[in-house]
């Protein structure tokens, strides 16, 4: 995680492999960032599984309920394809840029 110029905005970098083993650490890391304006950087993602997708979708709902900003950036072609295979359009993930 690397802070941006706005100290209240944080960047969280997703790992390359988002399989079932990554789901619990991902959920814990995001929970620790709850309440902060957050950008999730997906520039390293090579593979995503259903459990991690559920964690990311849950984060969208949580940040929305908290009225906190959450956005996704740098979605890789592999991530976009993985989302598509699970019935999620890239826009469905990226569009969830919550009000600040």
N, C-alpha and C positions, 0 to 999 in steps of 0.2 A: 504494500500500500504506500503510495507516494502522495503527499499533500500537493494541491495545486496552489496558485497564487492566493485564492480565497481560502483562508484557514478553516472555514466551516465546511468547505467542499473537500471530500476525500475521494481518492481513486483506489479501487480494489481490483487487483489483477487476478483473473481466473487462471488456474493451472491449465496445462496442455490437455490433460486427460481428466474428464469429468465423469468418471464411472461410479459404480456403487460405493467403492471405497472412499471416494472423494466427497460423498454426500454429507456425511456427519461433520467432517472438518469444515466444509463449506458452510453448512448451516450455523455452526458455532461461530465462525469468523464473521458471518453477516449479522448474527445476533449481537455480537460485540460492537458492531457499528450502528445498531439501531438508533434512530433519532438524529442521525447526521445526514446532511446532503451527501449523496453518494453517486459516483460514476463507476460502473462496472466495466472494466477494460477486458474485452474478450480476444485480444490480439494474438494470444498464444494457443487458443483452444484448437485442438486437433480432433477431439472426439467428445461427445456428450451422451450421457445415458438418461434414462427416464427419471431416476431418483434426483439427479442434480437439476434436471429441468424442473421438477417439482419444487425444489428448494428455491430456484430463481423465480418461479412464478409466485411462490409464497412470499418471497421478498417484495415483489411488486405489490401484492395485496397489503402487506404489512406497512411498507413505506407510504402507500396511499392512505391507509387508515390513520397513520401518524401524521398525515399532511406534510410529509418530508419529500424532498426532491430525490428521485432515483432515475438514472438513465444508463443505457448500455452504449458502449462505443467500440469501434474496431471489430465488429463481428466478422470472423473469418469465414471463407467459403465452406470449410468443413463444419463449422457451427451452424451456418445457415442451412446446409444440406441435412444435418442431423435434426434440426428443428423441423424441417419440411417432412422428413420421414416420420416424425412423431405427430404430424398434423398441426404444427405451429408455424405460422408465417413469420418471417423476419420482422415485419412491421408490428406483429402482435407483441413481440418482445421489446423492440426498440421504441415503440410508440409510448410506452409507459413512462414518459418523462413527467414526473409528478410536479404539481405546483410547489413553488418554493416558499 
